[in-house]
Amino acid sequence: MAEFLEIVMIVSFGASWPLNVIKSYKARTAKGKSLGFLCLIFFGYIAGIASKFANESYMACIGEKWYVLSFYFLNLTMVGIDLLLYFRNRKLDKENNIS
């Protein structure tokens, strides 16, 4: 049951990231984005992944529970893409003299 609830949490957090990435791509501006927030979320997912690798009981049955870790990696990827878009958009803001 604990793993199911963890998956629900990760899926709930991760459901908005693809939409956020699309919005960042289309907006072409970094206005309204927080680099600090994105970095905290990014490193939080790294910590979650590291905790799975450090958990001996989880690693003992990774063949059966790989899907939990896959959600962490998927969310990390989405946040990473959003981070890259932040820097692209910040560059576009500078080119367009938007502060």
OpenMM code with the backbone's topology and positions (N, CA, C; nanometers):
from openmm import Vec3, app, unit

residues = "MET ALA GLU PHE LEU GLU ILE VAL MET ILE VAL SER PHE GLY ALA SER TRP PRO LEU ASN VAL ILE LYS SER TYR LYS ALA ARG THR ALA LYS GLY LYS SER LEU GLY PHE LEU CYS LEU ILE PHE PHE GLY TYR ILE ALA GLY ILE ALA SER LYS PHE ALA ASN GLU SER TYR MET ALA CYS ILE GLY GLU LYS TRP TYR VAL LEU SER PHE TYR PHE LEU ASN LEU THR MET VAL GLY ILE ASP LEU LEU LEU TYR PHE ARG ASN ARG LYS LEU ASP LYS GLU ASN ASN ILE SER".split()
positions = [
    Vec3(0.0817, -0.1201, 0.0000),
    Vec3(0.0000, 0.0000, 0.0000),
    Vec3(0.0866, 0.1273, 0.0000),
    Vec3(0.1977, 0.1234, 0.0736),
    Vec3(0.2859, 0.2401, 0.0799),
    Vec3(0.3426, 0.2733, -0.0581),
    Vec3(0.3782, 0.1705, -0.1337),
    Vec3(0.4324, 0.1949, -0.2674),
    Vec3(0.3259, 0.2521, -0.3597),
    Vec3(0.2030, 0.2045, -0.3479),
    Vec3(0.0933, 0.2576, -0.4278),
    Vec3(0.0734, 0.4063, -0.3988),
    Vec3(0.0743, 0.4426, -0.2710),
    Vec3(0.0574, 0.5827, -0.2333),
    Vec3(0.1741, 0.6677, -0.2824),
    Vec3(0.2933, 0.6118, -0.2812),
    Vec3(0.4097, 0.6836, -0.3330),
    Vec3(0.3936, 0.7082, -0.4832),
    Vec3(0.3445, 0.6094, -0.5542),
    Vec3(0.3219, 0.6252, -0.6976),
    Vec3(0.2159, 0.7317, -0.7227),
    Vec3(0.1087, 0.7305, -0.6445),
    Vec3(0.0047, 0.8324, -0.6587),
    Vec3(0.0643, 0.9714, -0.6377),
    Vec3(0.1508, 0.9854, -0.5377),
    Vec3(0.2151, 1.1137, -0.5110),
    Vec3(0.3024, 1.1557, -0.6289),
    Vec3(0.3855, 1.0655, -0.6782),
    Vec3(0.4766, 1.0975, -0.7877),
    Vec3(0.3987, 1.1291, -0.9154),
    Vec3(0.2959, 1.0522, -0.9446),
    Vec3(0.2153, 1.0780, -1.0643),
    Vec3(0.1424, 1.2115, -1.0508),
    Vec3(0.0914, 1.2401, -0.9329),
    Vec3(0.0232, 1.3683, -0.9112),
    Vec3(0.1180, 1.4854, -0.9316),
    Vec3(0.2386, 1.4749, -0.8755),
    Vec3(0.3364, 1.5815, -0.8949),
    Vec3(0.3771, 1.5911, -1.0409),
    Vec3(0.3941, 1.4765, -1.1037),
    Vec3(0.4457, 1.4732, -1.2401),
    Vec3(0.3447, 1.5033, -1.3476),
    Vec3(0.2172, 1.4979, -1.3170),
    Vec3(0.1148, 1.5191, -1.4194),
    Vec3(0.1198, 1.6589, -1.4784),
    Vec3(0.1618, 1.7549, -1.3994),
    Vec3(0.1632, 1.8926, -1.4484),
    Vec3(0.2905, 1.9275, -1.5252),
    Vec3(0.3969, 1.8509, -1.5119),
    Vec3(0.5227, 1.8891, -1.5756),
    Vec3(0.5174, 1.8930, -1.7276),
    Vec3(0.4567, 1.7950, -1.7943),
    Vec3(0.4515, 1.8077, -1.9421),
    Vec3(0.3773, 1.9338, -1.9871),
    Vec3(0.2697, 1.9677, -1.9189),
    Vec3(0.1961, 2.0900, -1.9533),
    Vec3(0.2811, 2.2133, -1.9259),
    Vec3(0.3564, 2.2104, -1.8170),
    Vec3(0.4428, 2.3225, -1.7822),
    Vec3(0.5549, 2.3388, -1.8849),
    Vec3(0.6089, 2.2276, -1.9319),
    Vec3(0.7145, 2.2321, -2.0337),
    Vec3(0.6594, 2.2930, -2.1629),
    Vec3(0.5407, 2.2511, -2.2031),
    Vec3(0.4795, 2.3062, -2.3243),
    Vec3(0.4548, 2.4562, -2.3083),
    Vec3(0.4066, 2.4956, -2.1915),
    Vec3(0.3814, 2.6375, -2.1657),
    Vec3(0.5118, 2.7175, -2.1711),
    Vec3(0.6183, 2.6647, -2.1111),
    Vec3(0.7476, 2.7336, -2.1130),
    Vec3(0.8003, 2.7464, -2.2550),
    Vec3(0.7830, 2.6414, -2.3335),
    Vec3(0.8310, 2.6429, -2.4715),
    Vec3(0.7572, 2.7479, -2.5533),
    Vec3(0.6265, 2.7518, -2.5400),
    Vec3(0.5451, 2.8449, -2.6178),
    Vec3(0.5583, 2.9888, -2.5695),
    Vec3(0.5760, 3.0086, -2.4401),
    Vec3(0.5807, 3.1434, -2.3835),
    Vec3(0.7023, 3.2221, -2.4300),
    Vec3(0.8142, 3.1546, -2.4474),
    Vec3(0.9387, 3.2177, -2.4913),
    Vec3(0.9819, 3.3328, -2.4003),
    Vec3(0.9471, 3.3209, -2.2728),
    Vec3(0.9916, 3.4178, -2.1722),
    Vec3(1.0107, 3.3447, -2.0398),
    Vec3(1.1045, 3.3948, -1.9606),
    Vec3(1.1292, 3.3372, -1.8287),
    Vec3(1.0501, 3.4102, -1.7209),
    Vec3(0.9754, 3.5117, -1.7621),
    Vec3(0.8953, 3.5860, -1.6645),
    Vec3(0.7967, 3.4921, -1.5963),
    Vec3(0.7896, 3.5048, -1.4654),
    Vec3(0.6994, 3.4212, -1.3877),
    Vec3(0.7582, 3.2881, -1.3458),
    Vec3(0.8789, 3.2578, -1.3899),
    Vec3(0.9453, 3.1325, -1.3526),
    Vec3(1.0440, 3.1600, -1.2409),
    Vec3(1.0620, 3.0619, -1.1537),
    Vec3(1.1576, 3.0728, -1.0445),
    Vec3(1.2661, 2.9676, -1.0619),
    Vec3(1.3886, 3.0147, -1.0865),
    Vec3(1.5005, 2.9228, -1.1009),
    Vec3(1.5231, 2.8454, -0.9716),
    Vec3(1.5113, 2.9137, -0.8586),
    Vec3(1.5299, 2.8470, -0.7296),
    Vec3(1.4305, 2.7340, -0.7089),
    Vec3(1.3053, 2.7581, -0.7437),
    Vec3(1.2019, 2.6557, -0.7300),
    Vec3(1.2327, 2.5357, -0.8185),
    Vec3(1.2664, 2.5620, -0.9452),
    Vec3(1.2974, 2.4522, -1.0369),
    Vec3(1.4169, 2.3707, -0.9876),
    Vec3(1.5188, 2.4385, -0.9363),
    Vec3(1.6372, 2.3682, -0.8845),
    Vec3(1.6030, 2.2833, -0.7624),
    Vec3(1.5210, 2.3368, -0.6734),
    Vec3(1.4802, 2.2592, -0.5560),
    Vec3(1.4032, 2.1332, -0.5954),
    Vec3(1.3124, 2.1464, -0.6886),
    Vec3(1.2363, 2.0309, -0.7356),
    Vec3(1.3301, 1.9307, -0.8026),
    Vec3(1.4203, 1.9788, -0.8867),
    Vec3(1.5157, 1.8926, -0.9570),
    Vec3(1.5995, 1.8123, -0.8581),
    Vec3(1.6560, 1.8815, -0.7597),
    Vec3(1.7398, 1.8115, -0.6624),
    Vec3(1.6573, 1.7236, -0.5695),
    Vec3(1.5316, 1.7587, -0.5476),
    Vec3(1.4427, 1.6727, -0.4704),
    Vec3(1.4207, 1.5389, -0.5390),
    Vec3(1.4019, 1.5419, -0.6710),
    Vec3(1.3868, 1.4167, -0.7451),
    Vec3(1.5170, 1.3356, -0.7438),
    Vec3(1.6304, 1.4040, -0.7511),
    Vec3(1.7587, 1.3334, -0.7417),
    Vec3(1.7698, 1.2649, -0.6058),
    Vec3(1.7294, 1.3342, -0.4995),
    Vec3(1.7323, 1.2744, -0.3656),
    Vec3(1.6382, 1.1547, -0.3574),
    Vec3(1.5207, 1.1644, -0.4187),
    Vec3(1.4268, 1.0530, -0.4194),
    Vec3(1.4834, 0.9324, -0.4914),
    Vec3(1.5501, 0.9556, -0.6044),
    Vec3(1.6136, 0.8467, -0.6788),
    Vec3(1.7253, 0.7853, -0.5969),
    Vec3(1.8076, 0.8706, -0.5356),
    Vec3(1.9183, 0.8206, -0.4525),
    Vec3(1.8658, 0.7387, -0.3354),
    Vec3(1.7518, 0.7805, -0.2785),
    Vec3(1.6968, 0.7053, -0.1658),
    Vec3(1.6543, 0.5659, -0.2080),
    Vec3(1.6053, 0.5528, -0.3302),
    Vec3(1.5673, 0.4203, -0.3807),
    Vec3(1.6906, 0.3322, -0.3956),
    Vec3(1.7977, 0.3877, -0.4519),
    Vec3(1.9204, 0.3099, -0.4700),
    Vec3(1.9860, 0.2752, -0.3369),
    Vec3(1.9667, 0.3590, -0.2360),
    Vec3(2.0255, 0.3340, -0.1039),
    Vec3(1.9413, 0.2382, -0.0196),
    Vec3(1.8183, 0.2124, -0.0598),
    Vec3(1.7276, 0.1254, 0.0151),
    Vec3(1.7507, -0.0196, -0.0257),
    Vec3(1.8128, -0.0961, 0.0624),
    Vec3(1.8483, -0.2344, 0.0312),
    Vec3(1.7259, -0.3210, 0.0020),
    Vec3(1.6188, -0.3016, 0.0762),
    Vec3(1.4999, -0.3841, 0.0532),
    Vec3(1.4357, -0.3519, -0.0818),
    Vec3(1.4411, -0.2254, -0.1224),
    Vec3(1.3890, -0.1888, -0.2542),
    Vec3(1.4752, -0.2491, -0.3639),
    Vec3(1.6059, -0.2365, -0.3479),
    Vec3(1.6980, -0.2875, -0.4495),
    Vec3(1.6925, -0.4399, -0.4600),
    Vec3(1.6587, -0.5062, -0.3510),
    Vec3(1.6492, -0.6523, -0.3532),
    Vec3(1.5358, -0.6993, -0.4437),
    Vec3(1.4354, -0.6160, -0.4621),
    Vec3(1.3225, -0.6550, -0.5471),
    Vec3(1.3001, -0.5535, -0.6591),
    Vec3(1.4086, -0.4959, -0.7102),
    Vec3(1.3991, -0.3933, -0.8153),
    Vec3(1.3308, -0.4478, -0.9401),
    Vec3(1.3458, -0.5777, -0.9660),
    Vec3(1.2818, -0.6381, -1.0826),
    Vec3(1.1305, -0.6306, -1.0770),
    Vec3(1.0763, -0.6294, -0.9560),
    Vec3(0.9323, -0.6233, -0.9384),
    Vec3(0.8816, -0.4801, -0.9205),
    Vec3(0.9693, -0.3912, -0.8765),
    Vec3(0.9265, -0.2552, -0.8410),
    Vec3(0.9968, -0.1474, -0.9233),
    Vec3(1.0466, -0.1815, -1.0396),
    Vec3(1.1189, -0.0863, -1.1238),
    Vec3(1.0325, 0.0337, -1.1621),
    Vec3(0.9029, 0.0112, -1.1728),
    Vec3(0.8116, 0.1155, -1.2193),
    Vec3(0.8087, 0.2366, -1.1264),
    Vec3(0.8305, 0.2142, -0.9962),
    Vec3(0.8314, 0.3267, -0.9022),
    Vec3(0.9458, 0.4210, -0.9371),
    Vec3(1.0625, 0.3640, -0.9578),
    Vec3(1.1805, 0.4435, -0.9922),
    Vec3(1.1640, 0.5105, -1.1282),
    Vec3(1.0942, 0.4449, -1.2196),
    Vec3(1.0761, 0.5041, -1.3526),
    Vec3(0.9970, 0.6341, -1.3460),
    Vec3(0.9015, 0.6453, -1.2535),
    Vec3(0.8267, 0.7700, -1.2381),
    Vec3(0.9174, 0.8825, -1.1887),
    Vec3(1.0107, 0.8500, -1.0990),
    Vec3(1.1065, 0.9502, -1.0522),
    Vec3(1.1908, 1.0012, -1.1692),
    Vec3(1.2415, 0.9083, -1.2516),
    Vec3(1.3246, 0.9475, -1.3647),
    Vec3(1.2446, 1.0280, -1.4677),
    Vec3(1.1209, 0.9911, -1.4907),
    Vec3(1.0365, 1.0658, -1.5839),
    Vec3(1.0160, 1.2092, -1.5353),
    Vec3(0.9844, 1.2246, -1.4073),
    Vec3(0.9643, 1.3591, -1.3517),
    Vec3(1.0938, 1.4390, -1.3534),
    Vec3(1.2049, 1.3749, -1.3211),
    Vec3(1.3354, 1.4422, -1.3243),
    Vec3(1.3641, 1.4928, -1.4651),
    Vec3(1.3330, 1.4129, -1.5647),
    Vec3(1.3544, 1.4525, -1.7036),
    Vec3(1.2685, 1.5738, -1.7398),
    Vec3(1.1427, 1.5723, -1.6995),
    Vec3(1.0530, 1.6843, -1.7295),
    Vec3(1.1012, 1.8136, -1.6631),
    Vec3(1.1430, 1.8038, -1.5374),
    Vec3(1.1938, 1.9229, -1.4674),
    Vec3(1.3237, 1.9697, -1.5326),
    Vec3(1.4078, 1.8754, -1.5746),
    Vec3(1.5322, 1.9104, -1.6438),
    Vec3(1.5059, 1.9849, -1.7737),
    Vec3(1.4066, 1.9390, -1.8494),
    Vec3(1.3689, 2.0080, -1.9729),
    Vec3(1.3182, 2.1484, -1.9415),
    Vec3(1.2383, 2.1598, -1.8373),
    Vec3(1.1876, 2.2920, -1.7989),
    Vec3(1.3016, 2.3835, -1.7556),
    Vec3(1.4022, 2.3287, -1.6883),
    Vec3(1.5202, 2.4083, -1.6516),
    Vec3(1.5930, 2.4587, -1.7766),
    Vec3(1.6116, 2.3711, -1.8736),
    Vec3(1.6770, 2.4124, -1.9979),
    Vec3(1.5965, 2.5205, -2.0696),
    Vec3(1.4651, 2.5051, -2.0695),
    Vec3(1.3793, 2.6063, -2.1313),
    Vec3(1.3859, 2.7386, -2.0558),
    Vec3(1.4031, 2.7314, -1.9238),
    Vec3(1.4180, 2.8544, -1.8458),
    Vec3(1.5383, 2.9348, -1.8971),
    Vec3(1.6509, 2.8661, -1.9164),
    Vec3(1.7714, 2.9359, -1.9614),
    Vec3(1.7568, 2.9841, -2.1057),
    Vec3(1.6908, 2.9050, -2.1894),
    Vec3(1.6636, 2.9502, -2.3263),
    Vec3(1.5772, 3.0754, -2.3231),
    Vec3(1.4721, 3.0710, -2.2431),
    Vec3(1.3794, 3.1839, -2.2363),
    Vec3(1.4436, 3.3068, -2.1740),
    Vec3(1.5321, 3.2853, -2.0771),
    Vec3(1.6025, 3.3999, -2.0182),
    Vec3(1.6910, 3.4673, -2.1229),
    Vec3(1.7548, 3.3846, -2.2067),
    Vec3(1.8368, 3.4390, -2.3151),
    Vec3(1.7494, 3.5173, -2.4133),
    Vec3(1.6324, 3.4620, -2.4460),
    Vec3(1.5397, 3.5324, -2.5350),
    Vec3(1.4932, 3.6637, -2.4728),
    Vec3(1.4698, 3.6628, -2.3418),
    Vec3(1.4311, 3.7872, -2.2728),
    Vec3(1.5392, 3.8939, -2.2864),
    Vec3(1.6655, 3.8525, -2.2697),
    Vec3(1.7766, 3.9486, -2.2818),
    Vec3(1.7852, 4.0026, -2.4245),
    Vec3(1.7661, 3.9155, -2.5232),
    Vec3(1.7702, 3.9589, -2.6622),
    Vec3(1.6565, 4.0568, -2.6928),
    Vec3(1.5442, 4.0379, -2.6279),
    Vec3(1.4280, 4.1244, -2.6496),
    Vec3(1.4211, 4.2393, -2.5486),
    Vec3(1.5262, 4.2533, -2.4680),
    Vec3(1.5351, 4.3585, -2.3661),
    Vec3(1.4182, 4.3561, -2.2686),
    Vec3(1.3786, 4.2355, -2.2275),
    Vec3(1.2750, 4.2188, -2.1259),
    Vec3(1.3458, 4.1861, -1.9949),
    Vec3(1.3140, 4.2615, -1.8910),
    Vec3(1.3809, 4.2335, -1.7633),
    Vec3(1.2894, 4.1722, -1.6629),
] * unit.nanometer
topology = app.Topology()
chain = topology.addChain("A")
for resn in residues:
    res = topology.addResidue(resn, chain)
    for name in ("N", "CA", "C"):
        topology.addAtom(name, app.Element.getBySymbol(name[0]), res)
